[in-house]
Amino acid sequence: MGESVSRDERRVHFADDVVRDARHGLRVMRRNPVLAAVAILSLALGIGANAAVFHLIDAVRLRTLPIANAQQLAEVRAEGVHGFGVSADVNAEITYPLWEQIRARQTAFTGIFAWGNTLLLVGRGAEARRARGLWVSGDFFRVLGIKPALGRLFTGADDYRGCAGALVVSHAFWRAYFGGRDTAIGSPLMVLNRSLTVVGVTPADFNGLEVGQTFDVAVPACAAALWGNNTGGNSLDQRDLWWLTVMGRLKPDSTIARASEQLRSLSPAMLEATIPAGYSPELIARYRSFRFEVIPAGHGVSRLREAYGTSLAWLLGLTGLLLAITCGNLATLMLARAGMREREIAVRVAIGASRARLVSQMLIESLMMSAAGAALAIPVALLSGRALVALLETSDSHVVLNLSTDWRLIVFVATTAGVASMLFGLVPALRASLVAPIGAMQQASRGLTLDRHRLRFQRGLIVAQIAVSSVLVVSALLFVETFRNLAAIETGFDPAGVTAVSFLDLPAATLPLERRLAFQQQLTSAIRSVPGVARAAAATNYPLSGAIWSHFFRLAGSPGDEQRVARFTYVSPGYFDTLRIPILAGRDLRDLDTAASGRVLLVNESFVRGQLGGRNAIGTMLRTVAEAGYPETTYEIVGVVGNTKYADLRDEPCWCAVPAGGMPPIAYVPIAQDPGLQPWASILVRSGRPPSEIRSAIARRVAELNPAIAVQFTDLPSQIRGRLVAERTMAWLAGAFGVLAMALVAVGLYGIIGYVAVSRRNEIGIRVTLGCTRAGVVTLVLGEQFWLLAAGLAIGLPLALGTARLASTAFFGLSPTHIPTLLGAVSLLASTAAMAGGIPAWTAAKISPDVALRSE
């Protein structure tokens, strides 16, 4: 006996108990297949939705780069450089002269390298294709520890001024372009009209350092001198062209803080050695004020992270709320099932079953349902994650993320399933274990009666579900309204039928400035002559292209000679007519506005209100602040045009004062007076012909003019829709979650109202016998629902408002306390409750009094 007691105390039979409970749980699930199927599918959808968003967050934000010892990687960047000079890309943080200074002076890294994104053309003329390129320094692959799949990768020997330009291609590009043939090594490849030699192929698992993007070809950064830049100069020498990102591996005895301290101490000397030429004293002082810092870079860089990080976090929160509602519904179902099993439980208690044993058995049943739901949740998560990635893609941006099953996804699903099983299984299990055997047997002998304790708990669950649903529905309506506001926003121009034609003809970059204008005019005239082209005009930046160009300026006679800033665009005559931007005062640009004539410009209404205080603009003189390639120039305002968006649909984050309405101040300068004129500025074309036809006709006309010119087309309406990807995704998903939340609340309300109606059959029979009408019975039953709805909304609406305030930066054109949205959420939930409770209420009203009384 002593040995037996000792074995029980050591819980030797615990595993046997678990196995027996699992078998019993399977039998219970087989006897209630509908309930089991509803629970498992609900969990699969709830856990799968959470896992899909987590998997995407993990891929974009949490996962380190697939390189050896990624935690040692750090990035060097300068504080405050954004908006200074020319930025070639969103990831561009360092100029080449500064990179040379950092490489020569730093001592915190065992190895350091520079890289930058670029778009390249591979092939010739009409046969050329776009390729995603990387500028890389010689030690790029060595420091990262990347080994070639074929041939060799760059070394320090490839990195010198005047380098001829070898070429490394990605594994995917090698297979697609060269058919995976070994003969690709040593083959020539035309890149930007220059022949480069392929020397190596990167491994298949290396996609570069930008999460969500991949690359096709890598070119030594020193080879950028082969093509020059927009001003005809050398990108390696241009001191205000920010086009590189600098990274390195920290030394074992170094830290991020120490490296930052060292780079900060070196900042003044490095900046002094690289001061850009042609800048005003104020801008030079600003340049000298920059300071370098070092930040962790083991997770790489990612514009996806910047653009969608907040949205993904909110999606994870919304899916979490949806799972909480699902658990509430399942808890109600489990409690109802426990009520039906009270006789069974009472018998087991009467013959000696312990409370702990009963709780353990019911929790194992919950865990089994959660495990089944988790198993289904993994494929749901993988499919949903790929669908989310597809939603984030546009015609111009292909998203590449590794969303295969890994241990993080499995751990997240398992943990979520475990927590869910506790949420919906623990309380029903505890309540079932507290049943009194005698009371349960007596209650079972009398039929179904009202258990006020259980009903109180179920009511609490429904109130909590309504409260959580309020948060989901309000959030969904706010995101949908944001998308609707942005989709209907007034851009200030008519994009319908407008196509932007972009060119890349690098030999033209060597043309003298005085010949570039003639080249641009010849190109514009050639396109304007294409049959079907109604209007055509050139522009350095066209609306909503994403590009930004600003100038500092001073108003003549302004008190204190205050320095101001505005967006600038250089356009040809016919620009406003092509985009149908109204001229409100003064005159349009003319062919007589040339480099030899007086300097003039037009401004928009926001410029007049924000920079001129609303006074008459015509004849006002302004003087731009000198920048590299842009000497100080005095302009006369000769016209005022309507407001348009510039780079983005939302209010643009800029230093300039943006008046109400979100339209930035813009100045339009004749393209003939652009001191840094590009020979391949975009040409905007308005046509009534189908886009495919007009594109083919323009491509043929340009090829007749010069077969070496590569042509690219951008449909403005499609580009505007592409700028709504994040908002459209949030609107769709939040809306779907809101609908699911209302459906779950409807199921819960239907169950609780039906339970109340059946439990009160005797009371209803007496009331009907005494003359109560069916309408009165319906009102009586629905009164229960009204108080549940009122209590849920009283708790949920303040929570929804608080949540909306936290997410207010994601909304556009409305406040978190938007009254129509709140009223809409209340109406939707009230309608859902009315439909859910109406059926059981009407069923209760049709009960015959004698049947109701006999049931007791």
C-alpha positions in Angstrom: 0.0 0.0 0.0 2.8 2.4 0.9 4.4 1.8 -2.5 1.1 2.5 -4.2 0.6 5.8 -2.4 4.2 6.8 -3.2 3.5 6.1 -6.9 0.4 8.2 -6.9 2.1 11.1 -5.0 4.8 11.0 -7.7 2.1 11.3 -10.4 3.4 8.3 -12.2 -0.1 7.7 -13.7 -0.4 11.3 -15.0 0.5 10.2 -18.6 -2.1 7.4 -18.4 -4.7 9.9 -17.2 -3.9 12.2 -20.1 -4.2 9.4 -22.6 -7.6 8.3 -21.1 -8.8 11.9 -21.1 -7.8 12.4 -24.7 -9.7 9.2 -25.8 -12.7 10.5 -23.8 -12.4 13.8 -25.5 -12.4 12.2 -28.9 -15.5 10.3 -28.1 -17.2 13.5 -26.9 -16.2 15.3 -30.1 -17.6 12.4 -32.2 -20.9 12.5 -30.3 -21.1 16.3 -31.0 -19.6 16.7 -34.5 -21.3 20.0 -35.3 -20.1 21.7 -32.1 -16.6 20.3 -32.7 -16.5 21.4 -36.3 -17.7 24.9 -35.5 -15.1 25.2 -32.7 -12.2 23.9 -34.8 -13.0 25.9 -37.9 -13.5 29.1 -35.8 -10.1 28.6 -34.2 -8.5 27.8 -37.5 -9.7 31.1 -39.0 -9.0 33.1 -35.9 -5.5 31.7 -35.2 -4.7 31.6 -38.9 -5.5 35.3 -39.4 -3.3 36.2 -36.4 -0.5 33.9 -37.6 -0.6 35.3 -41.2 -0.1 38.9 -40.0 2.6 37.8 -37.5 4.4 35.9 -40.3 4.4 39.0 -42.4 5.6 41.2 -39.5 8.3 38.6 -38.8 9.5 38.6 -42.4 9.5 42.4 -42.7 10.6 43.5 -39.2 11.8 40.7 -36.9 13.8 38.3 -39.0 17.6 39.0 -39.4 19.2 38.9 -42.8 20.2 35.5 -44.1 23.9 36.1 -43.7 26.4 34.8 -41.1 26.4 36.7 -37.8 23.9 39.3 -39.0 23.8 40.8 -35.5 27.3 42.2 -36.1 26.1 44.4 -39.0 25.6 48.1 -38.4 24.8 51.1 -40.6 26.4 54.5 -40.6 24.0 57.4 -41.4 24.0 61.2 -40.9 21.3 62.9 -38.9 19.2 65.6 -40.6 20.4 65.1 -44.2 16.9 64.4 -45.6 15.9 67.2 -47.9 19.4 68.4 -48.4 20.8 68.2 -51.9 19.7 65.4 -54.2 18.5 62.0 -52.9 18.7 59.2 -55.4 16.6 56.7 -53.4 14.7 56.3 -50.2 17.6 54.3 -48.8 20.2 56.8 -49.8 22.0 58.2 -46.8 25.6 59.0 -47.8 27.4 60.8 -50.7 30.4 59.1 -52.4 32.9 61.8 -51.1 31.6 61.1 -47.5 31.9 57.4 -48.1 35.5 57.8 -49.0 36.1 59.8 -45.8 34.3 57.3 -43.6 36.2 54.4 -45.1 39.5 56.1 -44.6 38.9 57.3 -41.0 36.7 54.8 -39.2 38.3 52.3 -36.8 35.1 50.7 -35.3 34.5 48.1 -38.0 36.4 45.0 -39.1 35.1 45.6 -42.6 33.0 48.3 -44.2 31.2 48.7 -47.5 28.8 51.0 -49.4 25.8 50.1 -51.6 22.9 51.8 -53.3 19.7 50.9 -55.2 19.3 51.9 -58.8 17.2 51.0 -61.9 19.2 49.9 -64.9 18.4 49.1 -68.5 19.8 45.8 -69.8 20.0 45.4 -73.6 19.7 48.0 -76.4 17.0 50.4 -77.6 13.6 48.9 -78.0 14.8 45.5 -76.8 16.1 46.9 -73.5 14.5 45.7 -70.3 14.4 47.2 -66.8 16.6 45.6 -64.2 16.9 46.2 -60.5 20.5 47.1 -59.8 22.9 47.6 -56.9 25.9 49.9 -56.8 28.3 48.1 -54.4 31.8 48.8 -53.2 34.6 46.3 -53.6 34.3 44.7 -50.1 30.5 44.4 -50.2 30.4 40.6 -50.7 33.5 39.8 -48.6 32.2 41.6 -45.5 28.8 40.0 -45.8 30.4 36.6 -46.2 28.7 35.8 -49.5 30.2 33.1 -51.6 29.7 32.9 -55.4 27.5 30.2 -56.9 29.5 30.6 -60.1 32.6 32.6 -61.1 33.8 35.2 -58.6 32.4 38.2 -56.8 33.8 41.7 -56.4 36.9 42.3 -54.4 38.9 45.4 -53.4 40.8 45.1 -56.7 37.5 45.9 -58.6 37.1 49.1 -56.6 39.1 52.0 -57.9 38.5 55.3 -59.6 38.2 54.8 -63.3 37.2 51.1 -63.0 35.9 49.6 -66.2 32.9 48.0 -64.6 32.7 44.2 -64.1 29.2 42.8 -63.4 27.8 40.3 -60.9 24.3 38.9 -61.6 21.8 37.4 -59.1 21.0 33.7 -59.3 17.4 34.4 -60.5 18.6 36.8 -63.2 21.2 34.3 -64.3 18.6 31.6 -64.8 16.1 33.9 -66.5 18.4 35.8 -68.8 21.2 33.3 -69.4 19.2 30.1 -69.1 21.4 29.0 -66.2 24.4 28.3 -68.5 27.9 28.3 -67.2 29.0 30.2 -70.4 27.4 33.3 -68.8 30.7 33.9 -67.0 32.8 36.2 -69.2 29.8 37.1 -71.4 29.2 40.8 -72.3 26.0 42.4 -71.1 24.8 45.8 -72.3 23.9 48.0 -69.2 22.9 51.6 -69.8 24.3 51.4 -73.3 27.7 50.2 -72.1 29.1 46.7 -72.4 30.1 45.1 -69.1 31.5 41.7 -68.4 29.7 39.2 -66.2 32.2 37.8 -63.7 30.0 36.0 -61.2 26.6 34.8 -60.0 25.4 35.2 -56.4 23.9 32.3 -54.4 20.1 31.6 -54.8 19.4 32.6 -51.2 20.9 36.1 -51.4 18.5 38.9 -52.4 20.4 41.9 -51.2 20.0 44.0 -48.1 16.6 45.4 -48.7 13.9 43.3 -47.1 11.0 42.7 -49.6 13.1 43.5 -52.7 15.6 41.6 -54.7 18.2 42.6 -57.3 19.2 41.5 -60.8 22.7 42.9 -61.3 25.4 44.4 -59.1 27.8 47.0 -60.5 30.9 48.5 -58.7 30.0 51.9 -57.4 33.1 53.3 -58.9 31.7 52.5 -62.3 29.0 55.2 -61.9 31.6 57.6 -63.3 31.1 55.9 -66.7 27.7 57.4 -67.1 27.9 60.7 -65.3 24.8 62.2 -63.6 22.0 64.5 -64.4 24.2 67.6 -64.5 26.8 66.0 -66.7 29.2 65.7 -63.8 30.7 62.7 -62.0 28.6 61.0 -59.4 31.7 60.1 -57.5 32.6 63.7 -57.0 29.2 65.3 -56.5 29.1 66.3 -52.9 25.3 66.8 -52.5 24.2 63.6 -54.3 23.0 61.2 -51.6 22.9 57.7 -53.2 24.7 55.2 -51.0 24.1 53.3 -47.8 27.2 52.5 -45.6 27.3 49.4 -43.5 30.0 47.3 -41.8 30.7 44.6 -39.2 31.6 45.9 -35.8 34.8 44.8 -34.2 34.4 42.2 -31.3 35.4 44.8 -28.7 33.2 47.6 -30.2 29.5 48.4 -29.6 26.9 50.5 -31.3 27.4 53.3 -28.7 31.2 53.3 -29.1 31.0 53.3 -32.8 28.5 56.2 -32.8 30.7 58.2 -30.4 33.7 57.7 -32.7 31.8 58.7 -35.9 30.4 61.7 -34.1 33.8 62.9 -33.1 35.0 62.5 -36.7 32.0 64.2 -38.2 33.3 67.8 -38.3 36.5 66.9 -40.1 34.8 64.7 -42.6 32.1 67.3 -43.4 34.6 70.1 -43.6 36.5 68.1 -46.2 33.4 67.5 -48.4 31.6 70.9 -48.3 29.5 71.1 -51.5 30.3 73.9 -53.9 27.9 76.6 -54.9 25.8 76.6 -51.8 24.8 79.7 -49.8 26.4 80.3 -46.4 23.2 79.3 -44.6 23.1 75.9 -46.4 26.8 75.3 -45.8 26.2 76.0 -42.1 23.4 73.4 -42.1 25.7 70.9 -43.8 28.4 71.4 -41.2 25.8 70.7 -38.5 25.2 67.1 -39.6 26.5 64.4 -37.3 27.0 60.7 -38.1 25.6 57.9 -36.0 25.7 54.1 -36.1 22.5 52.0 -35.8 22.0 48.2 -35.8 21.5 46.8 -39.3 21.1 43.1 -38.8 17.5 43.3 -40.0 18.5 45.1 -43.2 16.7 48.1 -44.6 13.2 48.1 -45.9 10.8 50.6 -47.4 8.1 48.0 -46.7 9.0 48.4 -43.0 8.6 52.1 -43.2 5.4 52.1 -45.3 3.5 49.2 -43.7 5.1 48.6 -40.3 2.3 50.6 -38.4 -0.4 49.1 -40.6 0.8 45.6 -39.9 0.9 46.2 -36.2 -2.7 47.5 -36.3 -3.8 44.4 -38.3 -2.2 42.2 -35.7 -4.2 44.0 -33.0 -7.4 43.7 -35.0 -6.9 40.0 -35.6 -6.2 39.6 -31.9 -9.5 41.2 -31.1 -11.2 38.9 -33.6 -9.7 35.9 -31.9 -10.9 37.2 -28.5 -14.4 37.3 -29.8 -14.1 33.8 -31.2 -12.9 32.6 -27.8 -15.9 34.3 -26.2 -18.3 32.4 -28.5 -16.5 29.2 -27.9 -16.7 29.7 -24.1 -20.4 30.2 -24.4 -20.7 27.0 -26.4 -18.5 25.1 -24.0 -20.6 26.4 -21.0 -23.8 25.3 -22.8 -22.3 21.8 -23.4 -21.1 21.6 -19.8 -24.7 22.4 -18.8 -26.0 19.5 -20.9 -23.4 17.2 -19.3 -24.3 18.1 -15.7 -26.0 14.8 -15.0 -22.9 12.9 -16.3 -20.6 15.1 -14.3 -22.8 14.7 -11.2 -22.6 10.9 -11.4 -18.8 11.0 -11.7 -18.6 13.3 -8.7 -20.9 11.1 -6.7 -18.7 8.0 -7.4 -15.5 9.8 -6.3 -14.1 11.8 -9.2 -12.0 14.8 -7.9 -12.6 18.4 -9.0 -9.0 18.6 -10.4 -9.6 15.4 -12.4 -12.8 16.9 -14.0 -11.1 20.2 -14.8 -8.1 18.4 -16.3 -10.4 16.3 -18.5 -12.4 19.2 -19.8 -9.2 21.3 -20.4 -7.7 18.5 -22.4 -10.9 18.4 -24.6 -10.4 22.2 -25.2 -6.7 21.7 -25.9 -7.6 18.9 -28.5 -9.9 21.3 -30.3 -7.3 24.0 -30.2 -4.7 21.6 -31.5 -6.9 20.6 -34.4 -7.6 24.3 -35.1 -3.9 25.1 -34.9 -3.1 22.4 -37.4 -5.6 23.9 -39.9 -4.4 27.4 -39.0 -0.9 26.9 -40.5 -2.1 26.4 -44.1 -4.6 29.2 -43.5 -1.7 31.5 -42.3 0.5 30.6 -45.3 -2.3 31.2 -47.9 -3.4 34.4 -46.1 0.2 35.7 -45.9 0.7 35.2 -49.6 -2.6 37.0 -50.3 -1.5 39.9 -48.1 1.8 40.2 -50.0 -0.2 40.2 -53.3 -2.3 43.1 -51.9 0.8 45.1 -51.1 2.2 44.7 -54.7 1.7 47.2 -57.5 2.5 47.1 -61.2 5.8 49.0 -60.4 6.7 47.2 -57.2 7.2 43.5 -56.8 7.4 42.3 -53.2 9.7 39.3 -52.5 9.4 37.8 -49.0 10.2 34.4 -47.6 6.9 33.2 -46.1 7.7 29.5 -45.8 6.8 27.6 -42.6 9.5 28.0 -40.0 9.8 27.5 -36.2 8.7 31.0 -35.4 5.3 30.5 -37.2 4.9 27.1 -35.4 5.7 28.5 -32.0 3.3 31.5 -32.5 0.5 29.2 -33.6 1.1 26.8 -30.8 1.3 29.5 -28.2 -1.8 31.3 -29.5 -3.7 28.0 -29.6 -2.7 27.2 -26.0 -3.8 30.7 -24.8 -7.1 30.4 -26.7 -7.8 27.0 -25.2 -7.3 28.5 -21.7 -9.6 31.5 -22.6 -12.5 29.5 -23.8 -12.1 26.3 -21.8 -10.9 27.2 -18.3 -14.0 28.9 -16.9 -16.5 26.4 -18.3 -14.3 23.6 -16.9 -14.1 25.2 -13.4 -17.9 25.9 -13.3 -18.7 22.3 -14.4 -16.4 20.9 -11.7 -18.4 22.8 -9.0 -21.7 21.1 -9.8 -23.6 19.7 -6.8 -24.5 16.1 -7.5 -27.9 16.1 -5.7 -29.0 19.4 -7.3 -27.9 18.4 -10.7 -29.8 15.1 -10.5 -32.9 16.9 -9.3 -32.6 19.5 -12.0 -32.2 16.9 -14.7 -35.3 15.1 -13.5 -37.4 18.3 -13.9 -36.2 19.3 -17.3 -34.4 22.5 -18.3 -34.6 25.4 -15.9 -32.9 28.7 -15.6 -29.4 28.5 -14.1 -28.9 32.1 -13.1 -25.2 31.8 -12.3 -24.4 30.3 -15.7 -26.7 32.8 -17.4 -24.9 35.7 -15.7 -21.6 34.5 -16.9 -22.9 34.1 -20.5 -24.3 37.6 -20.4 -20.9 38.9 -19.3 -19.3 37.1 -22.3 -21.8 38.6 -24.7 -21.3 42.1 -23.3 -17.5 41.7 -23.7 -18.0 40.5 -27.2 -20.1 43.5 -28.1 -17.5 45.8 -26.5 -14.6 44.2 -28.5 -16.7 44.2 -31.6 -17.3 48.0 -31.2 -13.6 48.5 -31.4 -13.3 46.4 -34.5 -16.4 47.9 -36.3 -15.3 51.5 -35.5 -11.8 50.9 -36.6 -13.1 49.2 -39.8 -15.3 52.1 -40.6 -12.5 54.6 -40.0 -10.1 52.7 -42.3 -12.8 52.3 -45.0 -13.6 56.0 -44.8 -9.9 56.9 -45.0 -9.6 54.9 -48.2 -12.8 56.5 -49.6 -11.5 60.0 -48.7 -8.1 59.4 -50.4 -9.7 57.8 -53.5 -12.0 60.8 -53.9 -9.5 63.4 -53.0 -9.2 66.4 -55.2 -5.8 66.2 -56.9 -6.1 69.5 -58.8 -5.6 68.0 -62.2 -7.3 65.5 -64.5 -5.3 62.3 -64.8 -7.8 60.5 -67.1 -6.2 59.7 -70.5 -2.7 61.0 -69.4 0.4 58.9 -69.8 3.9 59.9 -68.6 6.6 58.9 -71.1 10.1 58.5 -69.5 13.3 58.1 -71.4 16.8 56.8 -70.7 19.4 57.8 -73.3 22.6 58.0 -71.3 24.8 59.3 -74.2 22.6 62.4 -74.2 23.9 63.2 -70.7 27.2 64.3 -72.2 25.4 66.9 -74.3 26.3 70.5 -73.4 23.6 72.3 -71.5 22.8 74.6 -74.4 22.1 71.5 -76.6 20.0 69.7 -74.1 17.0 72.0 -74.5 17.0 71.5 -78.3 17.1 67.7 -77.7 14.2 67.9 -75.3 12.2 70.1 -77.6 12.8 67.8 -80.5 11.7 64.8 -78.4 8.5 66.7 -77.3 7.7 67.8 -80.8 8.1 64.2 -82.1 5.7 62.8 -79.6 3.2 65.7 -80.1 3.1 64.8 -83.8 2.0 61.2 -83.1 -1.7 60.7 -84.4 -4.1 60.6 -81.4 -1.9 62.8 -79.1 -4.1 65.8 -78.1 -1.6 67.5 -75.8 2.0 66.9 -74.8 4.4 68.8 -72.4 7.7 68.1 -70.7 8.2 68.2 -66.9 11.1 67.4 -64.5 8.5 66.3 -61.9 4.9 65.4 -62.6 2.2 65.2 -59.9 2.1 62.1 -57.6 5.2 60.6 -59.2 6.8 60.5 -55.7 9.8 62.7 -56.7 10.4 65.9 -54.7 12.4 68.9 -55.6 12.5 72.0 -53.3 14.2 75.3 -53.3 14.9 77.8 -50.6 14.1 81.4 -51.6 13.5 84.9 -50.2 10.9 87.4 -51.2 12.1 90.7 -52.4 11.4 93.3 -49.8 10.5 90.7 -47.2 11.1 92.0 -43.6 14.1 90.4 -42.1 15.0 88.7 -45.4 13.3 85.5 -44.2 14.3 82.3 -45.9 11.3 80.2 -47.2 10.9 76.9 -49.1 8.5 75.6 -51.7 8.3 72.7 -54.1 9.7 73.5 -57.6 8.9 71.9 -61.0 10.4 72.8 -64.4 7.8 72.5 -67.2 7.4 73.3 -70.9 4.6 75.4 -72.4 1.4 73.4 -72.6 1.9 71.7 -69.3 -1.2 73.2 -67.6 -3.3 72.6 -70.6 -2.2 68.9 -70.8 -3.1 68.3 -67.1 -6.1 70.7 -67.2 -4.8 72.8 -64.3 -6.6 76.1 -64.4 -4.7 79.4 -64.7 -6.4 81.7 -62.2 -4.5 84.9 -62.8 -1.8 86.3 -65.0 -0.5 84.4 -68.0 0.7 80.9 -69.0 4.3 79.9 -69.9 5.3 80.8 -73.5 7.8 79.7 -76.0 9.4 83.1 -75.6 10.4 82.2 -71.9 13.9 81.0 -72.8 17.3 80.9 -71.1 18.0 84.3 -72.7 14.8 86.0 -71.5 13.9 87.3 -68.0 13.4 84.7 -65.4 9.7 84.0 -64.6 7.6 81.5 -62.8 4.0 80.6 -62.0 2.8 79.7 -58.5 -0.2 77.9 -57.1 -2.9 79.2 -54.7 -1.2 77.6 -51.7 2.0 79.5 -52.5 0.0 82.7 -52.6 -1.7 82.0 -49.3 1.1 80.4 -47.4 4.2 82.4 -48.7 2.7 85.7 -49.8 0.0 86.1 -47.1 -2.7 86.2 -49.8 -1.6 89.4 -51.4 -1.5 90.0 -55.2 1.2 87.7 -56.5 1.6 89.0 -60.1 4.8 91.0 -60.4 6.2 89.8 -57.0 9.9 89.1 -57.2 11.6 86.2 -55.4 15.3 85.2 -55.1 16.3 81.5 -54.8 19.1 80.5 -52.4 22.2 79.2 -54.2 22.7 75.4 -54.4 25.2 73.3 -56.3 24.3 73.6 -60.0 21.6 76.2 -59.2 23.0 79.7 -58.7 21.1 82.4 -56.9 18.4 83.6 -59.4 15.7 86.3 -59.2 12.3 85.3 -60.6 9.2 87.3 -61.4 5.8 85.7 -60.7 3.7 86.1 -63.8 0.8 83.8 -63.1 -1.2 81.9 -60.5 -2.6 78.4 -61.2 -4.8 76.0 -59.3 -3.6 73.8 -56.5 -2.4 70.2 -57.2 -0.9 67.5 -55.1 2.8 67.2 -55.6 4.4 63.9 -54.6 1.7 62.1 -52.5 -2.0 62.1 -51.9 -1.6 62.7 -48.2 -0.3 65.9 -46.6 3.3 65.9 -47.4 5.9 66.0 -44.6 8.0 69.0 -45.7 9.5 72.0 -44.1 7.2 74.3 -46.1 4.0 75.5 -44.5 1.2 73.4 -46.1 -2.1 75.4 -45.9 -5.4 73.7 -45.1 -6.4 71.2 -47.7 -3.0 69.5 -47.9 -1.8 71.3 -51.1 1.9 72.3 -50.8 3.2 75.6 -52.2 4.5 74.9 -55.7 6.4 77.1 -58.2 6.5 76.3 -61.9 9.6 77.5 -63.9 10.0 77.3 -67.7 12.0 74.2 -68.5 14.2 76.3 -70.8 15.3 78.2 -67.7 16.3 75.1 -65.7 20.1 75.5 -65.0 20.4 71.7 -64.5 18.2 70.6 -67.4 18.0 66.8 -67.9 18.0 65.8 -71.5 15.4 63.0 -70.7 12.8 64.8 -68.7 9.4 63.0 -68.7 6.8 64.0 -71.3 3.1 64.0 -70.3 0.8 63.0 -73.1 -3.0 63.4 -73.2 -4.8 61.2 -75.7 -8.2 59.8 -76.3 -6.9 56.6 -77.9 -6.5 53.3 -75.9 -3.3 53.3 -73.8 -1.8 50.3 -75.6 -2.3 51.9 -79.0 -0.8 55.3 -78.0 2.1 53.6 -76.3 3.0 51.6 -79.4 2.7 54.6 -81.6 4.9 56.7 -79.3 7.5 53.9 -79.1 7.7 53.7 -82.9 8.0 57.4 -83.3 10.9 57.7 -80.7 12.6 54.7 -82.3 12.5 56.5 -85.7 14.1 59.5 -84.0 16.8 57.5 -82.2 16.7 53.7 -81.8 19.1 53.9 -78.8 16.5 55.7 -76.6 14.7 53.4 -74.2 11.0 54.3 -73.5 9.0 53.6 -70.4 5.3 54.4 -69.9 3.4 55.2 -66.7 -0.4 55.5 -66.7 -1.3 58.3 -64.3 -4.6 56.8 -63.1 -2.9 53.5 -62.4 -0.1 55.3 -60.6 -2.6 57.1 -58.4 -4.3 53.8 -57.5 -0.9 52.3 -56.7 -0.5 55.0 -54.1 -3.5 53.7 -52.3 -2.2 50.2 -51.7 -1.7 50.5 -48.0 -5.1 52.2 -47.4 -6.9 49.8 -49.7 -5.4 46.8 -47.9 -6.3 48.2 -44.5 -9.8 49.0 -45.7 -10.4 45.6 -47.1 -9.0 43.7 -44.1 -10.4 45.9 -41.4 -13.8 45.7 -43.1 -13.6 41.9 -43.4 -12.7 41.7 -39.7 -15.6 44.0 -38.8 -18.1 41.8 -40.7 -16.7 38.7 -39.0 -17.0 40.4 -35.6 -20.6 41.2 -36.2 -21.3 37.7 -37.4 -19.7 36.2 -34.3 -21.7 38.7 -32.1 -24.9 37.6 -33.9 -24.2 34.0 -33.2 -23.5 34.7 -29.5 -26.7 36.8 -29.2 -28.8 34.2 -31.0 -27.5 31.6 -28.5 -28.1 33.6 -25.4 -31.5 35.0 -26.4 -32.6 31.5 -27.4 -31.4 30.1 -24.1 -33.2 32.8 -22.2 -36.4 32.3 -24.2 -36.4 28.5 -23.6 -35.6 28.9 -20.0 -38.5 31.3 -19.5 -41.1 29.1 -21.3 -43.2 28.7 -18.1 -43.2 32.5 -17.5 -44.1 33.2 -21.1 -46.9 30.6 -21.0 -48.4 32.3 -17.9 -48.1 35.8 -19.5 -49.8 34.6 -22.7 -52.6 33.0 -20.6 -53.1 36.3 -18.8 -53.5 38.1 -22.2 -50.1 39.1 -23.2 -49.8 39.5 -27.0 -47.1 38.1 -29.2 -45.7 41.6 -29.7 -45.5 41.9 -26.0 -43.6 38.5 -25.7 -41.2 39.6 -28.5 -40.6 42.9 -26.6 -40.0 41.0 -23.4 -37.4 38.7 -24.9 -35.7 41.4 -26.9 -35.5 43.6 -23.7 -32.8 41.2 -22.5 -30.9 41.8 -25.7 -31.3 45.6 -25.5 -29.6 45.7 -22.1 -26.8 43.5 -23.3 -26.2 45.7 -26.3 -26.4 48.9 -24.3 -23.9 47.5 -21.7 -21.5 46.4 -24.5 -21.7 49.7 -26.3 -21.2 51.6 -23.1 -17.9 49.8 -22.5 -16.9 49.4 -26.2 -17.3 52.9 -27.6 -14.9 54.6 -25.2 -12.4 51.8 -25.9 -13.0 52.3 -29.6 -12.4 56.1 -29.3 -9.1 55.5 -27.4 -7.9 53.0 -30.0 -8.8 55.4 -32.8 -6.8 58.2 -31.2 -3.8 55.9 -31.1 -4.2 55.2 -34.8 -5.1 58.7 -35.8 -2.0 59.2 -38.0 -3.3 56.4 -40.3 -6.6 58.2 -40.9 -7.2 60.9 -43.5 -9.9 63.5 -43.7 -11.6 62.6 -40.5 -11.0 62.6 -36.7 -11.0 59.6 -34.3 -14.3 61.1 -32.9 -15.9 61.3 -36.3 -19.6 61.3 -35.3 -21.1 59.7 -38.5 -18.6 56.8 -38.1 -19.6 56.2 -34.4 -23.3 56.4 -35.3 -22.7 54.0 -38.2 -21.0 51.5 -35.9 -23.9 51.7 -33.4 -26.4 51.2 -36.2 -24.6 48.2 -37.6 -24.3 46.5 -34.2 -27.9 47.3 -33.3 -29.1 45.9 -36.6 -27.0 42.8 -36.1 -28.4 42.4 -32.6 -32.0 42.8 -33.9 -31.6 40.2 -36.5 -29.8 37.8 -34.2 -32.4 38.1 -31.4 -35.5 38.5 -33.5 -35.7 34.8 -34.5 -35.6 33.3 -31.0 -37.9 36.1 -29.8 -40.5 35.4 -32.4 -40.2 31.6 -31.8 -40.8 32.2 -28.1 -43.9 34.3 -28.9 -45.5 31.4 -30.8 -45.2 28.9 -27.9 -48.6 27.5 -26.9 -49.5 28.2 -23.2 -50.5 24.7 -22.5 -47.3 23.3 -24.0 -45.2 25.8 -22.0 -47.0 25.0 -18.7 -46.8 21.2 -19.3 -43.0 21.5 -19.8 -42.8 22.3 -16.1 
